[in-house]
Amino acid sequence: MEWASAAAGTRDCAHSRAGASGSRSPAHPILSAGPDAMAEATAADWRERIVAKLSNTQPRHAVADWLVPGLSALDSSKYRSLFPATPIPAAVLVPLVERADGLTVLLTQRATQLRQHAGQISFPGGRIEPEDADPKAAALREAHEEIGLEAQYVSVVGYLADHVLLSGFRVTPVVAFVRPGFELLLDATEVADTFEVPLSFVFDPANHRLRRRRFGLGETEIELCDIPYGDRNIWGATAGMLLTLYSVLQEPNG
């Protein structure tokens, strides 16, 4: 599920954020953190941070909480007039696999024959169907249907705020730990491949690349971060949700 189209040009996220017109885009919440916060986050036990920040959280569907993927709540509110009036409720599973050498993010590459977002990197997920009790149920169902991930290996820890896609969806990210030992069975009509990325790689600002993307049908552009990984590029809603998670983990306790 992606939501913005690419404009030409990339730059390192740590570089100047001035746009071509000379105006500045809203500061990314991660890039706004100081060097000390970055160093602390790099050395942190991410699992403990995730549990501490997300345990006992519940889905938040209020319009005031809606996020543009990759932007803070404050910056997202500046684009609220561009949001779809009645977005379709959806959910994705953010699966964090508990490998011996650290957490990894399990991602999918969408099938090339799909009508929307063909070949893009995404989380397993989709719209919330009438039979789904809640976003958790939808995310687990979609993960099983798309990649064969059995619910017995998944422990949901909590939720991020809803992310709104201009394609018309309001997506609840369901963050979960995944116990190793699972076997995947891909639905080839939806998923071409799966792969894992170390969470430490995703959260390292040195691996973030700033890119200007067109927001909506007009000329509005915002600057967001892509996360290149090998010959793949994690961008759009997927990158934005991962960076939202990082931003939440950077927030002070209290």
C-alpha positions in Angstrom: 0.0 0.0 0.0 1.8 3.1 -1.2 0.4 6.6 -1.4 2.7 9.1 -3.1 4.4 9.3 -6.5 8.1 9.9 -6.9 9.7 13.1 -8.0 13.2 13.3 -9.4 16.3 13.4 -7.2 17.5 11.9 -4.0 19.7 13.2 -1.2 21.0 11.9 2.1 18.5 12.5 4.9 21.1 14.2 7.0 21.6 16.9 4.4 19.8 20.2 3.9 16.0 19.8 3.7 15.4 22.9 1.6 13.2 22.2 -1.4 13.7 23.3 -5.0 11.6 26.4 -4.3 13.8 27.3 -1.3 11.0 26.4 1.2 11.5 23.7 3.8 9.4 20.7 4.2 8.3 19.7 7.7 11.2 18.1 9.6 11.0 14.4 9.8 10.5 13.3 13.5 13.5 11.0 13.4 15.8 13.6 11.8 14.7 16.1 14.4 16.3 14.0 17.2 19.7 15.2 18.3 23.0 13.2 18.0 22.8 12.1 21.6 19.3 10.6 21.1 20.6 8.9 17.9 23.5 7.3 19.7 21.3 6.1 22.6 18.8 4.6 20.2 21.5 2.8 18.2 22.8 1.1 21.4 19.3 0.3 22.8 17.7 -3.0 23.2 15.0 -2.5 20.6 12.8 -5.3 21.9 12.6 -3.8 25.3 11.9 -0.4 23.9 9.1 -1.8 21.7 7.5 -3.6 24.7 7.8 -0.6 26.9 6.3 1.8 24.3 3.6 -0.3 22.7 2.3 -2.8 25.4 -1.3 -2.1 26.2 -1.8 0.3 23.3 -5.0 0.1 21.4 -5.9 1.2 17.8 -6.6 4.9 17.5 -9.0 5.9 14.7 -9.7 9.5 15.5 -9.0 11.9 12.6 -6.7 14.0 14.9 -4.4 11.0 15.2 -4.2 10.2 11.5 -0.6 10.3 10.1 0.9 10.8 6.7 3.3 7.9 6.6 6.7 9.3 7.7 5.4 12.5 9.2 4.6 13.5 12.8 1.1 14.1 13.9 1.7 17.9 13.8 3.1 17.9 10.3 0.4 15.4 9.1 -2.3 17.8 10.2 -1.1 20.4 7.7 -2.2 18.0 4.8 -5.5 16.9 6.3 -7.5 18.7 3.6 -5.9 16.3 1.1 -7.0 13.2 3.0 -9.8 11.0 1.6 -13.1 11.9 3.2 -14.1 8.4 4.1 -11.0 6.2 3.9 -11.4 2.4 3.8 -10.3 0.8 7.1 -7.3 -1.6 6.6 -4.6 -3.2 8.7 -1.1 -4.4 8.2 1.1 -6.7 10.3 4.5 -5.3 11.1 6.2 -8.6 11.8 9.4 -8.4 13.8 11.2 -11.8 13.7 13.1 -12.7 16.8 16.4 -14.0 15.3 19.3 -15.0 17.4 21.4 -12.0 16.3 18.6 -9.5 16.7 15.1 -8.5 15.4 14.4 -8.4 11.7 11.5 -7.0 9.7 9.7 -9.5 7.5 8.6 -7.7 4.3 6.9 -8.8 1.1 7.5 -7.9 -2.5 4.1 -7.6 -4.2 3.4 -9.6 -7.4 4.1 -7.7 -10.6 0.7 -8.5 -12.2 -1.2 -6.6 -9.5 -3.3 -3.7 -10.6 -2.1 -1.5 -7.7 1.4 -1.1 -6.3 2.8 -3.9 -8.4 6.3 -5.0 -7.4 6.5 -2.7 -4.4 7.8 -3.5 -0.9 5.0 -3.8 1.7 3.8 -5.4 4.9 1.3 -8.2 4.7 -2.2 -6.7 5.1 -5.3 -5.4 3.5 -8.7 -4.0 4.1 -10.6 -4.9 7.2 -13.5 -7.3 6.2 -16.8 -7.5 7.9 -15.9 -10.9 9.5 -12.7 -9.4 11.1 -13.3 -8.5 14.8 -10.7 -5.8 14.8 -7.4 -4.6 13.1 -5.5 -7.4 14.8 -7.8 -10.1 13.4 -7.5 -8.5 9.9 -3.7 -8.3 10.0 -3.3 -11.9 11.1 -5.8 -13.1 8.5 -4.1 -11.2 5.7 -0.7 -12.4 6.8 -1.9 -16.0 6.7 -3.6 -15.6 3.3 -0.8 -13.7 1.7 2.3 -15.5 3.0 1.1 -18.4 5.0 2.3 -17.1 8.4 0.5 -19.0 11.1 -0.9 -17.0 14.0 0.6 -19.4 16.5 4.0 -17.9 15.8 2.8 -14.3 16.2 2.6 -12.3 19.4 1.0 -8.9 18.9 2.5 -6.3 21.1 0.6 -3.1 20.2 -0.4 -0.6 17.6 0.8 2.6 15.8 -1.5 5.4 15.0 -3.5 5.0 11.8 -1.7 6.0 8.6 -3.8 7.5 5.8 -3.0 6.7 2.2 -4.2 8.9 -0.7 -5.2 5.7 -2.5 -8.1 5.7 -0.1 -7.1 3.6 2.9 -6.8 4.2 6.6 -4.2 1.7 7.8 -3.7 0.5 11.3 -0.2 -0.9 11.8 -0.3 -4.0 14.1 3.2 -4.5 15.6 4.1 -8.1 16.5 7.0 -10.3 17.4 7.3 -13.5 15.4 8.9 -16.6 16.8 11.3 -18.4 14.4 10.3 -21.8 13.1 7.6 -20.7 10.8 7.3 -21.8 7.2 5.9 -19.5 4.6 3.6 -20.3 1.7 3.2 -17.4 -0.6 0.0 -16.6 -2.5 1.6 -16.0 -5.9 -1.3 -13.9 -7.1 -0.4 -11.3 -4.5 3.2 -11.8 -3.3 6.3 -12.5 -5.5 8.8 -12.8 -2.6 9.5 -12.2 1.1 12.7 -11.1 2.7 14.0 -9.9 6.1 15.8 -6.7 7.0 17.7 -6.3 10.3 15.8 -3.8 12.4 19.1 -2.2 13.3 19.6 -1.4 9.6 16.1 0.1 9.2 16.7 2.3 12.3 20.1 3.5 11.3 19.8 7.1 10.0 22.9 6.4 7.8 20.6 4.1 5.7 17.9 6.7 5.1 17.7 8.6 1.9 15.7 11.8 1.5 13.4 12.0 -1.5 10.8 14.5 -2.6 7.5 13.0 -3.5 4.3 14.4 -4.9 1.5 14.3 -2.5 -1.9 13.9 -4.1 -3.0 15.0 -7.5 -1.7 18.6 -7.4 1.7 20.1 -7.2 2.2 19.7 -3.4 5.5 17.9 -2.6 6.9 16.7 0.7 10.2 15.2 1.6 10.3 11.7 3.0 12.9 9.0 3.6 13.4 5.9 1.5 15.4 3.0 3.0 17.4 1.2 0.2 18.4 -2.3 1.1 20.5 -4.2 -1.4 18.7 -4.1 -4.8 15.4 -3.3 -3.1 14.0 0.1 -2.0 11.7 0.4 1.0 9.6 3.6 0.5 6.2 5.2 0.7 3.8 3.9 3.3 6.0 0.9 4.3 9.1 3.1 5.0 6.8 5.7 6.7 5.3 3.2 9.1 8.8 1.9 10.0 10.0 5.4 10.7 6.9 6.1 12.7 7.8 3.1 14.9 11.3 4.5 15.3 9.9 7.9 16.2 7.7 6.3 18.9 10.7 4.5 20.3 12.7 7.8 20.5 10.0 9.5 22.6 11.1 10.0 26.2 9.4 7.9 28.9 6.8 9.3 31.1 
